[in-house]
Amino acid sequence: MRRVQVKAHPKARFEKVEDDGAGGLKVWTTAAPDKGAANEVVRKMVAKHFGVSPSRVTLRLGATSRNKVFEIDD
């Protein structure tokens, strides 16, 4: 298992995943942070970035924050 820090940017004009240069990711999504919708989209984007199934990616910290920690089960 590995943990990755993610800086989420909800309600962006585009969807993109980018390395932040410090081992984490920056994720832009068009989804609004309403009832966890953006978290779900970010989780799926992180899974796609690492080439794993979305079911193998779990949000561990930051459900209501832009700064999140996801755990990836390799």
PQR file of N, CA, C, O and H, with PARSE charges and radii, in Angstrom:
ATOM      1  N   MET A   1       0.838  -1.186   0.000 -0.4000 1.5000
ATOM      2  CA  MET A   1       0.000   0.000   0.000 -0.0000 2.0000
ATOM      3  C   MET A   1       0.875   1.238   0.000  0.5500 1.7000
ATOM      4  O   MET A   1       1.940   1.282   0.616 -0.5500 1.4000
ATOM      5  N   ARG A   2       0.400   2.217  -0.696 -0.4000 1.5000
ATOM      6  CA  ARG A   2       1.113   3.494  -0.680 -0.0000 2.0000
ATOM      7  C   ARG A   2       0.108   4.610  -0.456  0.5500 1.7000
ATOM      8  O   ARG A   2      -1.071   4.481  -0.788 -0.5500 1.4000
ATOM      9  H   ARG A   2      -0.465   2.182  -1.196  0.4000 1.0000
ATOM     10  N   ARG A   3       0.584   5.690   0.104 -0.4000 1.5000
ATOM     11  CA  ARG A   3      -0.252   6.864   0.333 -0.0000 2.0000
ATOM     12  C   ARG A   3       0.232   7.996  -0.557  0.5500 1.7000
ATOM     13  O   ARG A   3       1.431   8.174  -0.776 -0.5500 1.4000
ATOM     14  H   ARG A   3       1.542   5.794   0.373  0.4000 1.0000
ATOM     15  N   VAL A   4      -0.716   8.744  -1.058 -0.4000 1.5000
ATOM     16  CA  VAL A   4      -0.364   9.877  -1.919 -0.0000 2.0000
ATOM     17  C   VAL A   4      -1.173  11.089  -1.467  0.5500 1.7000
ATOM     18  O   VAL A   4      -2.377  11.004  -1.226 -0.5500 1.4000
ATOM     19  H   VAL A   4      -1.690   8.599  -0.880  0.4000 1.0000
ATOM     20  N   GLN A   5      -0.477  12.218  -1.360 -0.4000 1.5000
ATOM     21  CA  GLN A   5      -1.145  13.468  -1.012 -0.0000 2.0000
ATOM     22  C   GLN A   5      -1.659  14.118  -2.284  0.5500 1.7000
ATOM     23  O   GLN A   5      -0.965  14.168  -3.299 -0.5500 1.4000
ATOM     24  H   GLN A   5       0.501  12.287  -1.556  0.4000 1.0000
ATOM     25  N   VAL A   6      -2.882  14.614  -2.211 -0.4000 1.5000
ATOM     26  CA  VAL A   6      -3.541  15.201  -3.371 -0.0000 2.0000
ATOM     27  C   VAL A   6      -4.074  16.578  -3.008  0.5500 1.7000
ATOM     28  O   VAL A   6      -4.725  16.752  -1.977 -0.5500 1.4000
ATOM     29  H   VAL A   6      -3.445  14.573  -1.386  0.4000 1.0000
ATOM     30  N   LYS A   7      -3.795  17.546  -3.858 -0.4000 1.5000
ATOM     31  CA  LYS A   7      -4.392  18.879  -3.743 -0.0000 2.0000
ATOM     32  C   LYS A   7      -5.497  18.933  -4.787  0.5500 1.7000
ATOM     33  O   LYS A   7      -5.224  18.926  -5.987 -0.5500 1.4000
ATOM     34  H   LYS A   7      -3.267  17.405  -4.696  0.4000 1.0000
ATOM     35  N   ALA A   8      -6.747  18.986  -4.332 -0.4000 1.5000
ATOM     36  CA  ALA A   8      -7.897  18.967  -5.236 -0.0000 2.0000
ATOM     37  C   ALA A   8      -8.323  20.387  -5.587  0.5500 1.7000
ATOM     38  O   ALA A   8      -8.284  21.290  -4.752 -0.5500 1.4000
ATOM     39  H   ALA A   8      -6.970  18.992  -3.357  0.4000 1.0000
ATOM     40  N   HIS A   9      -8.727  20.562  -6.828 -0.4000 1.5000
ATOM     41  CA  HIS A   9      -9.235  21.841  -7.332 -0.0000 2.0000
ATOM     42  C   HIS A   9     -10.614  21.579  -7.949  0.5500 1.7000
ATOM     43  O   HIS A   9     -10.726  21.385  -9.160 -0.5500 1.4000
ATOM     44  H   HIS A   9      -8.759  19.829  -7.507  0.4000 1.0000
ATOM     45  N   PRO A  10     -11.672  21.572  -7.110 -0.5600 1.5000
ATOM     46  CA  PRO A  10     -13.012  21.317  -7.653  0.2800 2.0000
ATOM     47  C   PRO A  10     -13.546  22.519  -8.420  0.5500 1.7000
ATOM     48  O   PRO A  10     -13.042  23.634  -8.285 -0.5500 1.4000
ATOM     49  N   LYS A  11     -14.572  22.275  -9.222 -0.4000 1.5000
ATOM     50  CA  LYS A  11     -15.229  23.304 -10.020 -0.0000 2.0000
ATOM     51  C   LYS A  11     -14.268  24.003 -10.982  0.5500 1.7000
ATOM     52  O   LYS A  11     -14.427  25.187 -11.277 -0.5500 1.4000
ATOM     53  H   LYS A  11     -14.982  21.370  -9.331  0.4000 1.0000
ATOM     54  N   ALA A  12     -13.276  23.266 -11.466 -0.4000 1.5000
ATOM     55  CA  ALA A  12     -12.340  23.800 -12.452 -0.0000 2.0000
ATOM     56  C   ALA A  12     -13.003  23.776 -13.827  0.5500 1.7000
ATOM     57  O   ALA A  12     -14.067  23.182 -14.000 -0.5500 1.4000
ATOM     58  H   ALA A  12     -13.147  22.304 -11.227  0.4000 1.0000
ATOM     59  N   ARG A  13     -12.381  24.410 -14.781 -0.4000 1.5000
ATOM     60  CA  ARG A  13     -12.916  24.415 -16.144 -0.0000 2.0000
ATOM     61  C   ARG A  13     -12.497  23.194 -16.940  0.5500 1.7000
ATOM     62  O   ARG A  13     -12.978  22.982 -18.053 -0.5500 1.4000
ATOM     63  H   ARG A  13     -11.517  24.893 -14.640  0.4000 1.0000
ATOM     64  N   PHE A  14     -11.599  22.382 -16.376 -0.4000 1.5000
ATOM     65  CA  PHE A  14     -11.071  21.212 -17.085 -0.0000 2.0000
ATOM     66  C   PHE A  14     -10.750  20.123 -16.069  0.5500 1.7000
ATOM     67  O   PHE A  14     -10.782  20.365 -14.863 -0.5500 1.4000
ATOM     68  H   PHE A  14     -11.208  22.554 -15.472  0.4000 1.0000
ATOM     69  N   GLU A  15     -10.440  18.918 -16.559 -0.4000 1.5000
ATOM     70  CA  GLU A  15     -10.038  17.812 -15.700 -0.0000 2.0000
ATOM     71  C   GLU A  15      -8.607  17.424 -16.050  0.5500 1.7000
ATOM     72  O   GLU A  15      -8.278  17.178 -17.210 -0.5500 1.4000
ATOM     73  H   GLU A  15     -10.414  18.721 -17.539  0.4000 1.0000
ATOM     74  N   LYS A  16      -7.761  17.375 -15.017 -0.4000 1.5000
ATOM     75  CA  LYS A  16      -6.336  17.135 -15.245 -0.0000 2.0000
ATOM     76  C   LYS A  16      -5.711  16.590 -13.966  0.5500 1.7000
ATOM     77  O   LYS A  16      -6.120  16.952 -12.863 -0.5500 1.4000
ATOM     78  H   LYS A  16      -8.028  17.576 -14.075  0.4000 1.0000
ATOM     79  N   VAL A  17      -4.715  15.716 -14.120 -0.4000 1.5000
ATOM     80  CA  VAL A  17      -3.909  15.214 -13.010 -0.0000 2.0000
ATOM     81  C   VAL A  17      -2.464  15.557 -13.318  0.5500 1.7000
ATOM     82  O   VAL A  17      -1.981  15.310 -14.424 -0.5500 1.4000
ATOM     83  H   VAL A  17      -4.383  15.422 -15.016  0.4000 1.0000
ATOM     84  N   GLU A  18      -1.773  16.127 -12.338 -0.4000 1.5000
ATOM     85  CA  GLU A  18      -0.394  16.576 -12.542 -0.0000 2.0000
ATOM     86  C   GLU A  18       0.426  16.263 -11.292  0.5500 1.7000
ATOM     87  O   GLU A  18      -0.057  16.432 -10.173 -0.5500 1.4000
ATOM     88  H   GLU A  18      -2.165  16.328 -11.440  0.4000 1.0000
ATOM     89  N   ASP A  19       1.669  15.805 -11.484 -0.4000 1.5000
ATOM     90  CA  ASP A  19       2.579  15.618 -10.348 -0.0000 2.0000
ATOM     91  C   ASP A  19       2.935  16.979  -9.777  0.5500 1.7000
ATOM     92  O   ASP A  19       3.126  17.944 -10.517 -0.5500 1.4000
ATOM     93  H   ASP A  19       2.061  15.668 -12.394  0.4000 1.0000
ATOM     94  N   ASP A  20       3.023  17.051  -8.445 -0.4000 1.5000
ATOM     95  CA  ASP A  20       3.339  18.340  -7.822 -0.0000 2.0000
ATOM     96  C   ASP A  20       4.834  18.554  -7.591  0.5500 1.7000
ATOM     97  O   ASP A  20       5.240  19.613  -7.111 -0.5500 1.4000
ATOM     98  H   ASP A  20       2.868  16.268  -7.843  0.4000 1.0000
ATOM     99  N   GLY A  21       5.655  17.562  -7.928 -0.4000 1.5000
ATOM    100  CA  GLY A  21       7.099  17.693  -7.784 -0.0000 2.0000
ATOM    101  C   GLY A  21       7.611  17.253  -6.421  0.5500 1.7000
ATOM    102  O   GLY A  21       8.821  17.170  -6.207 -0.5500 1.4000
ATOM    103  H   GLY A  21       5.325  16.702  -8.318  0.4000 1.0000
ATOM    104  N   ALA A  22       6.695  16.970  -5.496 -0.4000 1.5000
ATOM    105  CA  ALA A  22       7.089  16.549  -4.154 -0.0000 2.0000
ATOM    106  C   ALA A  22       6.528  15.171  -3.815  0.5500 1.7000
ATOM    107  O   ALA A  22       6.432  14.808  -2.642 -0.5500 1.4000
ATOM    108  H   ALA A  22       5.713  17.037  -5.669  0.4000 1.0000
ATOM    109  N   GLY A  23       6.159  14.407  -4.835 -0.4000 1.5000
ATOM    110  CA  GLY A  23       5.624  13.068  -4.611 -0.0000 2.0000
ATOM    111  C   GLY A  23       4.113  13.005  -4.515  0.5500 1.7000
ATOM    112  O   GLY A  23       3.550  11.921  -4.360 -0.5500 1.4000
ATOM    113  H   GLY A  23       6.237  14.701  -5.788  0.4000 1.0000
ATOM    114  N   GLY A  24       3.453  14.134  -4.604 -0.4000 1.5000
ATOM    115  CA  GLY A  24       1.993  14.173  -4.548 -0.0000 2.0000
ATOM    116  C   GLY A  24       1.405  14.516  -5.902  0.5500 1.7000
ATOM    117  O   GLY A  24       2.101  14.543  -6.917 -0.5500 1.4000
ATOM    118  H   GLY A  24       3.910  15.014  -4.730  0.4000 1.0000
ATOM    119  N   LEU A  25       0.118  14.776  -5.894 -0.4000 1.5000
ATOM    120  CA  LEU A  25      -0.586  15.113  -7.128 -0.0000 2.0000
ATOM    121  C   LEU A  25      -1.422  16.368  -6.951  0.5500 1.7000
ATOM    122  O   LEU A  25      -1.854  16.699  -5.847 -0.5500 1.4000
ATOM    123  H   LEU A  25      -0.448  14.754  -5.070  0.4000 1.0000
ATOM    124  N   LYS A  26      -1.641  17.057  -8.063 -0.4000 1.5000
ATOM    125  CA  LYS A  26      -2.628  18.123  -8.146 -0.0000 2.0000
ATOM    126  C   LYS A  26      -3.697  17.613  -9.096  0.5500 1.7000
ATOM    127  O   LYS A  26      -3.390  17.141 -10.191 -0.5500 1.4000
ATOM    128  H   LYS A  26      -1.291  16.788  -8.960  0.4000 1.0000
ATOM    129  N   VAL A  27      -4.965  17.707  -8.675 -0.4000 1.5000
ATOM    130  CA  VAL A  27      -6.063  17.188  -9.488 -0.0000 2.0000
ATOM    131  C   VAL A  27      -7.111  18.273  -9.671  0.5500 1.7000
ATOM    132  O   VAL A  27      -7.640  18.807  -8.696 -0.5500 1.4000
ATOM    133  H   VAL A  27      -5.215  18.089  -7.785  0.4000 1.0000
ATOM    134  N   TRP A  28      -7.408  18.597 -10.922 -0.4000 1.5000
ATOM    135  CA  TRP A  28      -8.456  19.551 -11.262 -0.0000 2.0000
ATOM    136  C   TRP A  28      -9.652  18.762 -11.766  0.5500 1.7000
ATOM    137  O   TRP A  28      -9.502  17.857 -12.587 -0.5500 1.4000
ATOM    138  H   TRP A  28      -6.979  18.163 -11.714  0.4000 1.0000
ATOM    139  N   THR A  29     -10.843  19.103 -11.274 -0.4000 1.5000
ATOM    140  CA  THR A  29     -12.057  18.438 -11.724 -0.0000 2.0000
ATOM    141  C   THR A  29     -13.185  19.449 -11.899  0.5500 1.7000
ATOM    142  O   THR A  29     -13.244  20.463 -11.203 -0.5500 1.4000
ATOM    143  H   THR A  29     -10.964  19.838 -10.607  0.4000 1.0000
ATOM    144  N   THR A  30     -14.060  19.159 -12.825 -0.4000 1.5000
ATOM    145  CA  THR A  30     -15.207  20.036 -13.065 -0.0000 2.0000
ATOM    146  C   THR A  30     -16.325  19.771 -12.057  0.5500 1.7000
ATOM    147  O   THR A  30     -17.280  20.543 -11.982 -0.5500 1.4000
ATOM    148  H   THR A  30     -14.012  18.335 -13.391  0.4000 1.0000
ATOM    149  N   ALA A  31     -16.220  18.699 -11.290 -0.4000 1.5000
ATOM    150  CA  ALA A  31     -17.253  18.350 -10.312 -0.0000 2.0000
ATOM    151  C   ALA A  31     -17.264  19.351  -9.158  0.5500 1.7000
ATOM    152  O   ALA A  31     -16.224  19.863  -8.743 -0.5500 1.4000
ATOM    153  H   ALA A  31     -15.444  18.071 -11.352  0.4000 1.0000
ATOM    154  N   ALA A  32     -18.457  19.613  -8.657 -0.4000 1.5000
ATOM    155  CA  ALA A  32     -18.619  20.508  -7.501 -0.0000 2.0000
ATOM    156  C   ALA A  32     -18.441  19.704  -6.214  0.5500 1.7000
ATOM    157  O   ALA A  32     -18.768  18.518  -6.165 -0.5500 1.4000
ATOM    158  H   ALA A  32     -19.302  19.197  -8.994  0.4000 1.0000
ATOM    159  N   PRO A  33     -17.921  20.357  -5.174 -0.5600 1.5000
ATOM    160  CA  PRO A  33     -17.726  19.654  -3.898  0.2800 2.0000
ATOM    161  C   PRO A  33     -19.042  19.541  -3.125  0.5500 1.7000
ATOM    162  O   PRO A  33     -19.163  20.063  -2.017 -0.5500 1.4000
ATOM    163  N   ASP A  34     -20.014  18.866  -3.710 -0.4000 1.5000
ATOM    164  CA  ASP A  34     -21.340  18.746  -3.122 -0.0000 2.0000
ATOM    165  C   ASP A  34     -21.625  17.299  -2.773  0.5500 1.7000
ATOM    166  O   ASP A  34     -21.707  16.451  -3.662 -0.5500 1.4000
ATOM    167  H   ASP A  34     -19.916  18.442  -4.610  0.4000 1.0000
ATOM    168  N   LYS A  35     -21.778  17.005  -1.486 -0.4000 1.5000
ATOM    169  CA  LYS A  35     -22.103  15.653  -1.001 -0.0000 2.0000
ATOM    170  C   LYS A  35     -21.103  14.607  -1.463  0.5500 1.7000
ATOM    171  O   LYS A  35     -21.485  13.471  -1.745 -0.5500 1.4000
ATOM    172  H   LYS A  35     -21.711  17.694  -0.764  0.4000 1.0000
ATOM    173  N   GLY A  36     -19.824  14.972  -1.546 -0.4000 1.5000
ATOM    174  CA  GLY A  36     -18.774  14.023  -1.897 -0.0000 2.0000
ATOM    175  C   GLY A  36     -18.606  13.744  -3.379  0.5500 1.7000
ATOM    176  O   GLY A  36     -17.831  12.866  -3.757 -0.5500 1.4000
ATOM    177  H   GLY A  36     -19.514  15.895  -1.316  0.4000 1.0000
ATOM    178  N   ALA A  37     -19.323  14.481  -4.231 -0.4000 1.5000
ATOM    179  CA  ALA A  37     -19.232  14.225  -5.679 -0.0000 2.0000
ATOM    180  C   ALA A  37     -17.819  14.464  -6.199  0.5500 1.7000
ATOM    181  O   ALA A  37     -17.303  13.660  -6.976 -0.5500 1.4000
ATOM    182  H   ALA A  37     -19.952  15.195  -3.924  0.4000 1.0000
ATOM    183  N   ALA A  38     -17.196  15.545  -5.785 -0.4000 1.5000
ATOM    184  CA  ALA A  38     -15.838  15.839  -6.250 -0.0000 2.0000
ATOM    185  C   ALA A  38     -14.852  14.803  -5.715  0.5500 1.7000
ATOM    186  O   ALA A  38     -13.937  14.399  -6.433 -0.5500 1.4000
ATOM    187  H   ALA A  38     -17.615  16.198  -5.153  0.4000 1.0000
ATOM    188  N   ASN A  39     -15.023  14.369  -4.477 -0.4000 1.5000
ATOM    189  CA  ASN A  39     -14.137  13.346  -3.920 -0.0000 2.0000
ATOM    190  C   ASN A  39     -14.180  12.072  -4.748  0.5500 1.7000
ATOM    191  O   ASN A  39     -13.145  11.451  -4.991 -0.5500 1.4000
ATOM    192  H   ASN A  39     -15.766  14.697  -3.894  0.4000 1.0000
ATOM    193  N   GLU A  40     -15.355  11.687  -5.176 -0.4000 1.5000
ATOM    194  CA  GLU A  40     -15.510  10.466  -5.973 -0.0000 2.0000
ATOM    195  C   GLU A  40     -14.821  10.603  -7.329  0.5500 1.7000
ATOM    196  O   GLU A  40     -14.156   9.673  -7.785 -0.5500 1.4000
ATOM    197  H   GLU A  40     -16.195  12.192  -4.979  0.4000 1.0000
ATOM    198  N   VAL A  41     -14.977  11.745  -7.965 -0.4000 1.5000
ATOM    199  CA  VAL A  41     -14.327  11.974  -9.257 -0.0000 2.0000
ATOM    200  C   VAL A  41     -12.811  12.006  -9.081  0.5500 1.7000
ATOM    201  O   VAL A  41     -12.085  11.419  -9.883 -0.5500 1.4000
ATOM    202  H   VAL A  41     -15.518  12.500  -7.594  0.4000 1.0000
ATOM    203  N   VAL A  42     -12.332  12.677  -8.051 -0.4000 1.5000
ATOM    204  CA  VAL A  42     -10.888  12.743  -7.789 -0.0000 2.0000
ATOM    205  C   VAL A  42     -10.346  11.337  -7.532  0.5500 1.7000
ATOM    206  O   VAL A  42      -9.275  10.990  -8.030 -0.5500 1.4000
ATOM    207  H   VAL A  42     -12.922  13.153  -7.400  0.4000 1.0000
ATOM    208  N   ARG A  43     -11.072  10.524  -6.761 -0.4000 1.5000
ATOM    209  CA  ARG A  43     -10.637   9.147  -6.490 -0.0000 2.0000
ATOM    210  C   ARG A  43     -10.476   8.360  -7.786  0.5500 1.7000
ATOM    211  O   ARG A  43      -9.491   7.643  -7.965 -0.5500 1.4000
ATOM    212  H   ARG A  43     -11.942  10.806  -6.356  0.4000 1.0000
ATOM    213  N   LYS A  44     -11.441   8.497  -8.685 -0.4000 1.5000
ATOM    214  CA  LYS A  44     -11.365   7.790  -9.964 -0.0000 2.0000
ATOM    215  C   LYS A  44     -10.219   8.304 -10.829  0.5500 1.7000
ATOM    216  O   LYS A  44      -9.569   7.526 -11.526 -0.5500 1.4000
ATOM    217  H   LYS A  44     -12.241   9.080  -8.540  0.4000 1.0000
ATOM    218  N   MET A  45      -9.970   9.613 -10.788 -0.4000 1.5000
ATOM    219  CA  MET A  45      -8.868  10.182 -11.568 -0.0000 2.0000
ATOM    220  C   MET A  45      -7.518   9.720 -11.028  0.5500 1.7000
ATOM    221  O   MET A  45      -6.601   9.453 -11.804 -0.5500 1.4000
ATOM    222  H   MET A  45     -10.499  10.245 -10.222  0.4000 1.0000
ATOM    223  N   VAL A  46      -7.389   9.624  -9.702 -0.4000 1.5000
ATOM    224  CA  VAL A  46      -6.149   9.124  -9.087 -0.0000 2.0000
ATOM    225  C   VAL A  46      -5.940   7.664  -9.491  0.5500 1.7000
ATOM    226  O   VAL A  46      -4.823   7.264  -9.820 -0.5500 1.4000
ATOM    227  H   VAL A  46      -8.134   9.841  -9.071  0.4000 1.0000
ATOM    228  N   ALA A  47      -7.004   6.876  -9.468 -0.4000 1.5000
ATOM    229  CA  ALA A  47      -6.903   5.468  -9.866 -0.0000 2.0000
ATOM    230  C   ALA A  47      -6.431   5.341 -11.310  0.5500 1.7000
ATOM    231  O   ALA A  47      -5.554   4.531 -11.611 -0.5500 1.4000
ATOM    232  H   ALA A  47      -7.911   7.201  -9.200  0.4000 1.0000
ATOM    233  N   LYS A  48      -7.007   6.136 -12.199 -0.4000 1.5000
ATOM    234  CA  LYS A  48      -6.611   6.090 -13.603 -0.0000 2.0000
ATOM    235  C   LYS A  48      -5.153   6.517 -13.778  0.5500 1.7000
ATOM    236  O   LYS A  48      -4.425   5.934 -14.581 -0.5500 1.4000
ATOM    237  H   LYS A  48      -7.719   6.794 -11.955  0.4000 1.0000
ATOM    238  N   HIS A  49      -4.730   7.533 -13.026 -0.4000 1.5000
ATOM    239  CA  HIS A  49      -3.349   8.019 -13.110 -0.0000 2.0000
ATOM    240  C   HIS A  49      -2.357   6.902 -12.748  0.5500 1.7000
ATOM    241  O   HIS A  49      -1.308   6.769 -13.379 -0.5500 1.4000
ATOM    242  H   HIS A  49      -5.322   8.007 -12.374  0.4000 1.0000
ATOM    243  N   PHE A  50      -2.697   6.105 -11.728 -0.4000 1.5000
ATOM    244  CA  PHE A  50      -1.801   5.043 -11.287 -0.0000 2.0000
ATOM    245  C   PHE A  50      -2.085   3.699 -11.962  0.5500 1.7000
ATOM    246  O   PHE A  50      -1.387   2.718 -11.705 -0.5500 1.4000
ATOM    247  H   PHE A  50      -3.549   6.213 -11.216  0.4000 1.0000
ATOM    248  N   GLY A  51      -3.105   3.649 -12.822 -0.4000 1.5000
ATOM    249  CA  GLY A  51      -3.397   2.429 -13.559 -0.0000 2.0000
ATOM    250  C   GLY A  51      -3.967   1.312 -12.713  0.5500 1.7000
ATOM    251  O   GLY A  51      -3.682   0.139 -12.951 -0.5500 1.4000
ATOM    252  H   GLY A  51      -3.672   4.446 -13.031  0.4000 1.0000
ATOM    253  N   VAL A  52      -4.779   1.674 -11.716 -0.4000 1.5000
ATOM    254  CA  VAL A  52      -5.422   0.671 -10.874 -0.0000 2.0000
ATOM    255  C   VAL A  52      -6.931   0.879 -10.910  0.5500 1.7000
ATOM    256  O   VAL A  52      -7.416   1.915 -11.365 -0.5500 1.4000
ATOM    257  H   VAL A  52      -5.010   2.628 -11.523  0.4000 1.0000
ATOM    258  N   SER A  53      -7.655  -0.105 -10.431 -0.4000 1.5000
ATOM    259  CA  SER A  53      -9.106  -0.010 -10.352 -0.0000 2.0000
ATOM    260  C   SER A  53      -9.498   1.021  -9.288  0.5500 1.7000
ATOM    261  O   SER A  53      -8.832   1.114  -8.257 -0.5500 1.4000
ATOM    262  H   SER A  53      -7.261  -0.946 -10.062  0.4000 1.0000
ATOM    263  N   PRO A  54     -10.559   1.793  -9.515 -0.5600 1.5000
ATOM    264  CA  PRO A  54     -10.996   2.763  -8.502  0.2800 2.0000
ATOM    265  C   PRO A  54     -11.315   2.124  -7.153  0.5500 1.7000
ATOM    266  O   PRO A  54     -11.217   2.788  -6.121 -0.5500 1.4000
ATOM    267  N   SER A  55     -11.691   0.860  -7.145 -0.4000 1.5000
ATOM    268  CA  SER A  55     -11.984   0.180  -5.883 -0.0000 2.0000
ATOM    269  C   SER A  55     -10.733  -0.027  -5.034  0.5500 1.7000
ATOM    270  O   SER A  55     -10.834  -0.345  -3.849 -0.5500 1.4000
ATOM    271  H   SER A  55     -11.771   0.320  -7.983  0.4000 1.0000
ATOM    272  N   ARG A  56      -9.567   0.149  -5.624 -0.4000 1.5000
ATOM    273  CA  ARG A  56      -8.302  -0.014  -4.894 -0.0000 2.0000
ATOM    274  C   ARG A  56      -7.776   1.306  -4.340  0.5500 1.7000
ATOM    275  O   ARG A  56      -6.693   1.348  -3.755 -0.5500 1.4000
ATOM    276  H   ARG A  56      -9.484   0.407  -6.587  0.4000 1.0000
ATOM    277  N   VAL A  57      -8.534   2.379  -4.520 -0.4000 1.5000
ATOM    278  CA  VAL A  57      -8.132   3.704  -4.036 -0.0000 2.0000
ATOM    279  C   VAL A  57      -9.133   4.146  -2.972  0.5500 1.7000
ATOM    280  O   VAL A  57     -10.341   4.172  -3.212 -0.5500 1.4000
ATOM    281  H   VAL A  57      -9.413   2.345  -4.995  0.4000 1.0000
ATOM    282  N   THR A  58      -8.614   4.494  -1.789 -0.4000 1.5000
ATOM    283  CA  THR A  58      -9.456   4.871  -0.657 -0.0000 2.0000
ATOM    284  C   THR A  58      -9.051   6.237  -0.133  0.5500 1.7000
ATOM    285  O   THR A  58      -7.867   6.507   0.065 -0.5500 1.4000
ATOM    286  H   THR A  58      -7.633   4.473  -1.593  0.4000 1.0000
ATOM    287  N   LEU A  59     -10.029   7.093   0.091 -0.4000 1.5000
ATOM    288  CA  LEU A  59      -9.776   8.396   0.701 -0.0000 2.0000
ATOM    289  C   LEU A  59      -9.597   8.189   2.194  0.5500 1.7000
ATOM    290  O   LEU A  59     -10.510   7.708   2.865 -0.5500 1.4000
ATOM    291  H   LEU A  59     -10.992   6.874  -0.070  0.4000 1.0000
ATOM    292  N   ARG A  60      -8.437   8.543   2.721 -0.4000 1.5000
ATOM    293  CA  ARG A  60      -8.140   8.356   4.143 -0.0000 2.0000
ATOM    294  C   ARG A  60      -8.279   9.644   4.948  0.5500 1.7000
ATOM    295  O   ARG A  60      -8.767   9.611   6.078 -0.5500 1.4000
ATOM    296  H   ARG A  60      -7.696   8.933   2.176  0.4000 1.0000
ATOM    297  N   LEU A  61      -7.865  10.761   4.394 -0.4000 1.5000
ATOM    298  CA  LEU A  61      -7.936  12.045   5.095 -0.0000 2.0000
ATOM    299  C   LEU A  61      -8.385  13.130   4.136  0.5500 1.7000
ATOM    300  O   LEU A  61      -8.062  13.086   2.949 -0.5500 1.4000
ATOM    301  H   LEU A  61      -7.469  10.787   3.476  0.4000 1.0000
ATOM    302  N   GLY A  62      -9.132  14.110   4.645 -0.4000 1.5000
ATOM    303  CA  GLY A  62      -9.455  15.286   3.862 -0.0000 2.0000
ATOM    304  C   GLY A  62     -10.764  15.254   3.114  0.5500 1.7000
ATOM    305  O   GLY A  62     -10.868  15.851   2.043 -0.5500 1.4000
ATOM    306  H   GLY A  62      -9.394  14.145   5.609  0.4000 1.0000
ATOM    307  N   ALA A  63     -11.766  14.577   3.640 -0.4000 1.5000
ATOM    308  CA  ALA A  63     -13.051  14.487   2.946 -0.0000 2.0000
ATOM    309  C   ALA A  63     -13.672  15.860   2.706  0.5500 1.7000
ATOM    310  O   ALA A  63     -14.383  16.054   1.720 -0.5500 1.4000
ATOM    311  H   ALA A  63     -11.682  14.092   4.510  0.4000 1.0000
ATOM    312  N   THR A  64     -13.410  16.819   3.603 -0.4000 1.5000
ATOM    313  CA  THR A  64     -13.994  18.159   3.456 -0.0000 2.0000
ATOM    314  C   THR A  64     -12.934  19.221   3.193  0.5500 1.7000
ATOM    315  O   THR A  64     -13.200  20.415   3.335 -0.5500 1.4000
ATOM    316  H   THR A  64     -12.833  16.662   4.404  0.4000 1.0000
ATOM    317  N   SER A  65     -11.743  18.796   2.812 -0.4000 1.5000
ATOM    318  CA  SER A  65     -10.628  19.707   2.569 -0.0000 2.0000
ATOM    319  C   SER A  65     -10.131  19.557   1.136  0.5500 1.7000
ATOM    320  O   SER A  65     -10.367  18.534   0.493 -0.5500 1.4000
ATOM    321  H   SER A  65     -11.526  17.827   2.697  0.4000 1.0000
ATOM    322  N   ARG A  66      -9.452  20.569   0.647 -0.4000 1.5000
ATOM    323  CA  ARG A  66      -8.811  20.442  -0.670 -0.0000 2.0000
ATOM    324  C   ARG A  66      -7.571  19.568  -0.595  0.5500 1.7000
ATOM    325  O   ARG A  66      -7.174  18.965  -1.591 -0.5500 1.4000
ATOM    326  H   ARG A  66      -9.261  21.400   1.169  0.4000 1.0000
ATOM    327  N   ASN A  67      -6.952  19.494   0.588 -0.4000 1.5000
ATOM    328  CA  ASN A  67      -5.782  18.657   0.796 -0.0000 2.0000
ATOM    329  C   ASN A  67      -6.247  17.293   1.272  0.5500 1.7000
ATOM    330  O   ASN A  67      -6.863  17.170   2.331 -0.5500 1.4000
ATOM    331  H   ASN A  67      -7.274  19.984   1.398  0.4000 1.0000
ATOM    332  N   LYS A  68      -5.949  16.271   0.487 -0.4000 1.5000
ATOM    333  CA  LYS A  68      -6.448  14.928   0.751 -0.0000 2.0000
ATOM    334  C   LYS A  68      -5.317  13.925   0.775  0.5500 1.7000
ATOM    335  O   LYS A  68      -4.248  14.166   0.214 -0.5500 1.4000
ATOM    336  H   LYS A  68      -5.448  16.370  -0.373  0.4000 1.0000
ATOM    337  N   VAL A  69      -5.555  12.802   1.423 -0.4000 1.5000
ATOM    338  CA  VAL A  69      -4.619  11.683   1.408 -0.0000 2.0000
ATOM    339  C   VAL A  69      -5.385  10.454   0.942  0.5500 1.7000
ATOM    340  O   VAL A  69      -6.372  10.053   1.558 -0.5500 1.4000
ATOM    341  H   VAL A  69      -6.423  12.607   1.879  0.4000 1.0000
ATOM    342  N   PHE A  70      -4.920   9.861  -0.152 -0.4000 1.5000
ATOM    343  CA  PHE A  70      -5.512   8.645  -0.679 -0.0000 2.0000
ATOM    344  C   PHE A  70      -4.555   7.490  -0.443  0.5500 1.7000
ATOM    345  O   PHE A  70      -3.336   7.651  -0.511 -0.5500 1.4000
ATOM    346  H   PHE A  70      -4.118  10.187  -0.653  0.4000 1.0000
ATOM    347  N   GLU A  71      -5.120   6.327  -0.167 -0.4000 1.5000
ATOM    348  CA  GLU A  71      -4.336   5.113  -0.003 -0.0000 2.0000
ATOM    349  C   GLU A  71      -4.596   4.232  -1.212  0.5500 1.7000
ATOM    350  O   GLU A  71      -5.746   3.986  -1.576 -0.5500 1.4000
ATOM    351  H   GLU A  71      -6.110   6.196  -0.112  0.4000 1.0000
ATOM    352  N   ILE A  72      -3.529   3.760  -1.830 -0.4000 1.5000
ATOM    353  CA  ILE A  72      -3.640   2.944  -3.041 -0.0000 2.0000
ATOM    354  C   ILE A  72      -3.156   1.547  -2.720  0.5500 1.7000
ATOM    355  O   ILE A  72      -2.021   1.354  -2.282 -0.5500 1.4000
ATOM    356  H   ILE A  72      -2.594   3.960  -1.534  0.4000 1.0000
ATOM    357  N   ASP A  73      -4.024   0.575  -2.942 -0.4000 1.5000
ATOM    358  CA  ASP A  73      -3.710  -0.834  -2.714 -0.0000 2.0000
ATOM    359  C   ASP A  73      -3.165  -1.406  -4.023  0.5500 1.7000
ATOM    360  O   ASP A  73      -3.927  -1.718  -4.938 -0.5500 1.4000
ATOM    361  H   ASP A  73      -4.946   0.732  -3.298  0.4000 1.0000
ATOM    362  N   ASP A  74      -1.845  -1.541  -4.101 -0.4000 1.5000
ATOM    363  CA  ASP A  74      -1.202  -2.007  -5.349 -0.0000 2.0000
ATOM    364  C   ASP A  74      -1.417  -3.479  -5.567  0.5500 1.7000
ATOM    365  O   ASP A  74      -0.947  -4.030  -6.562 -0.5500 1.4000
ATOM    366  H   ASP A  74      -1.226  -1.288  -3.357  0.4000 1.0000
TER
END
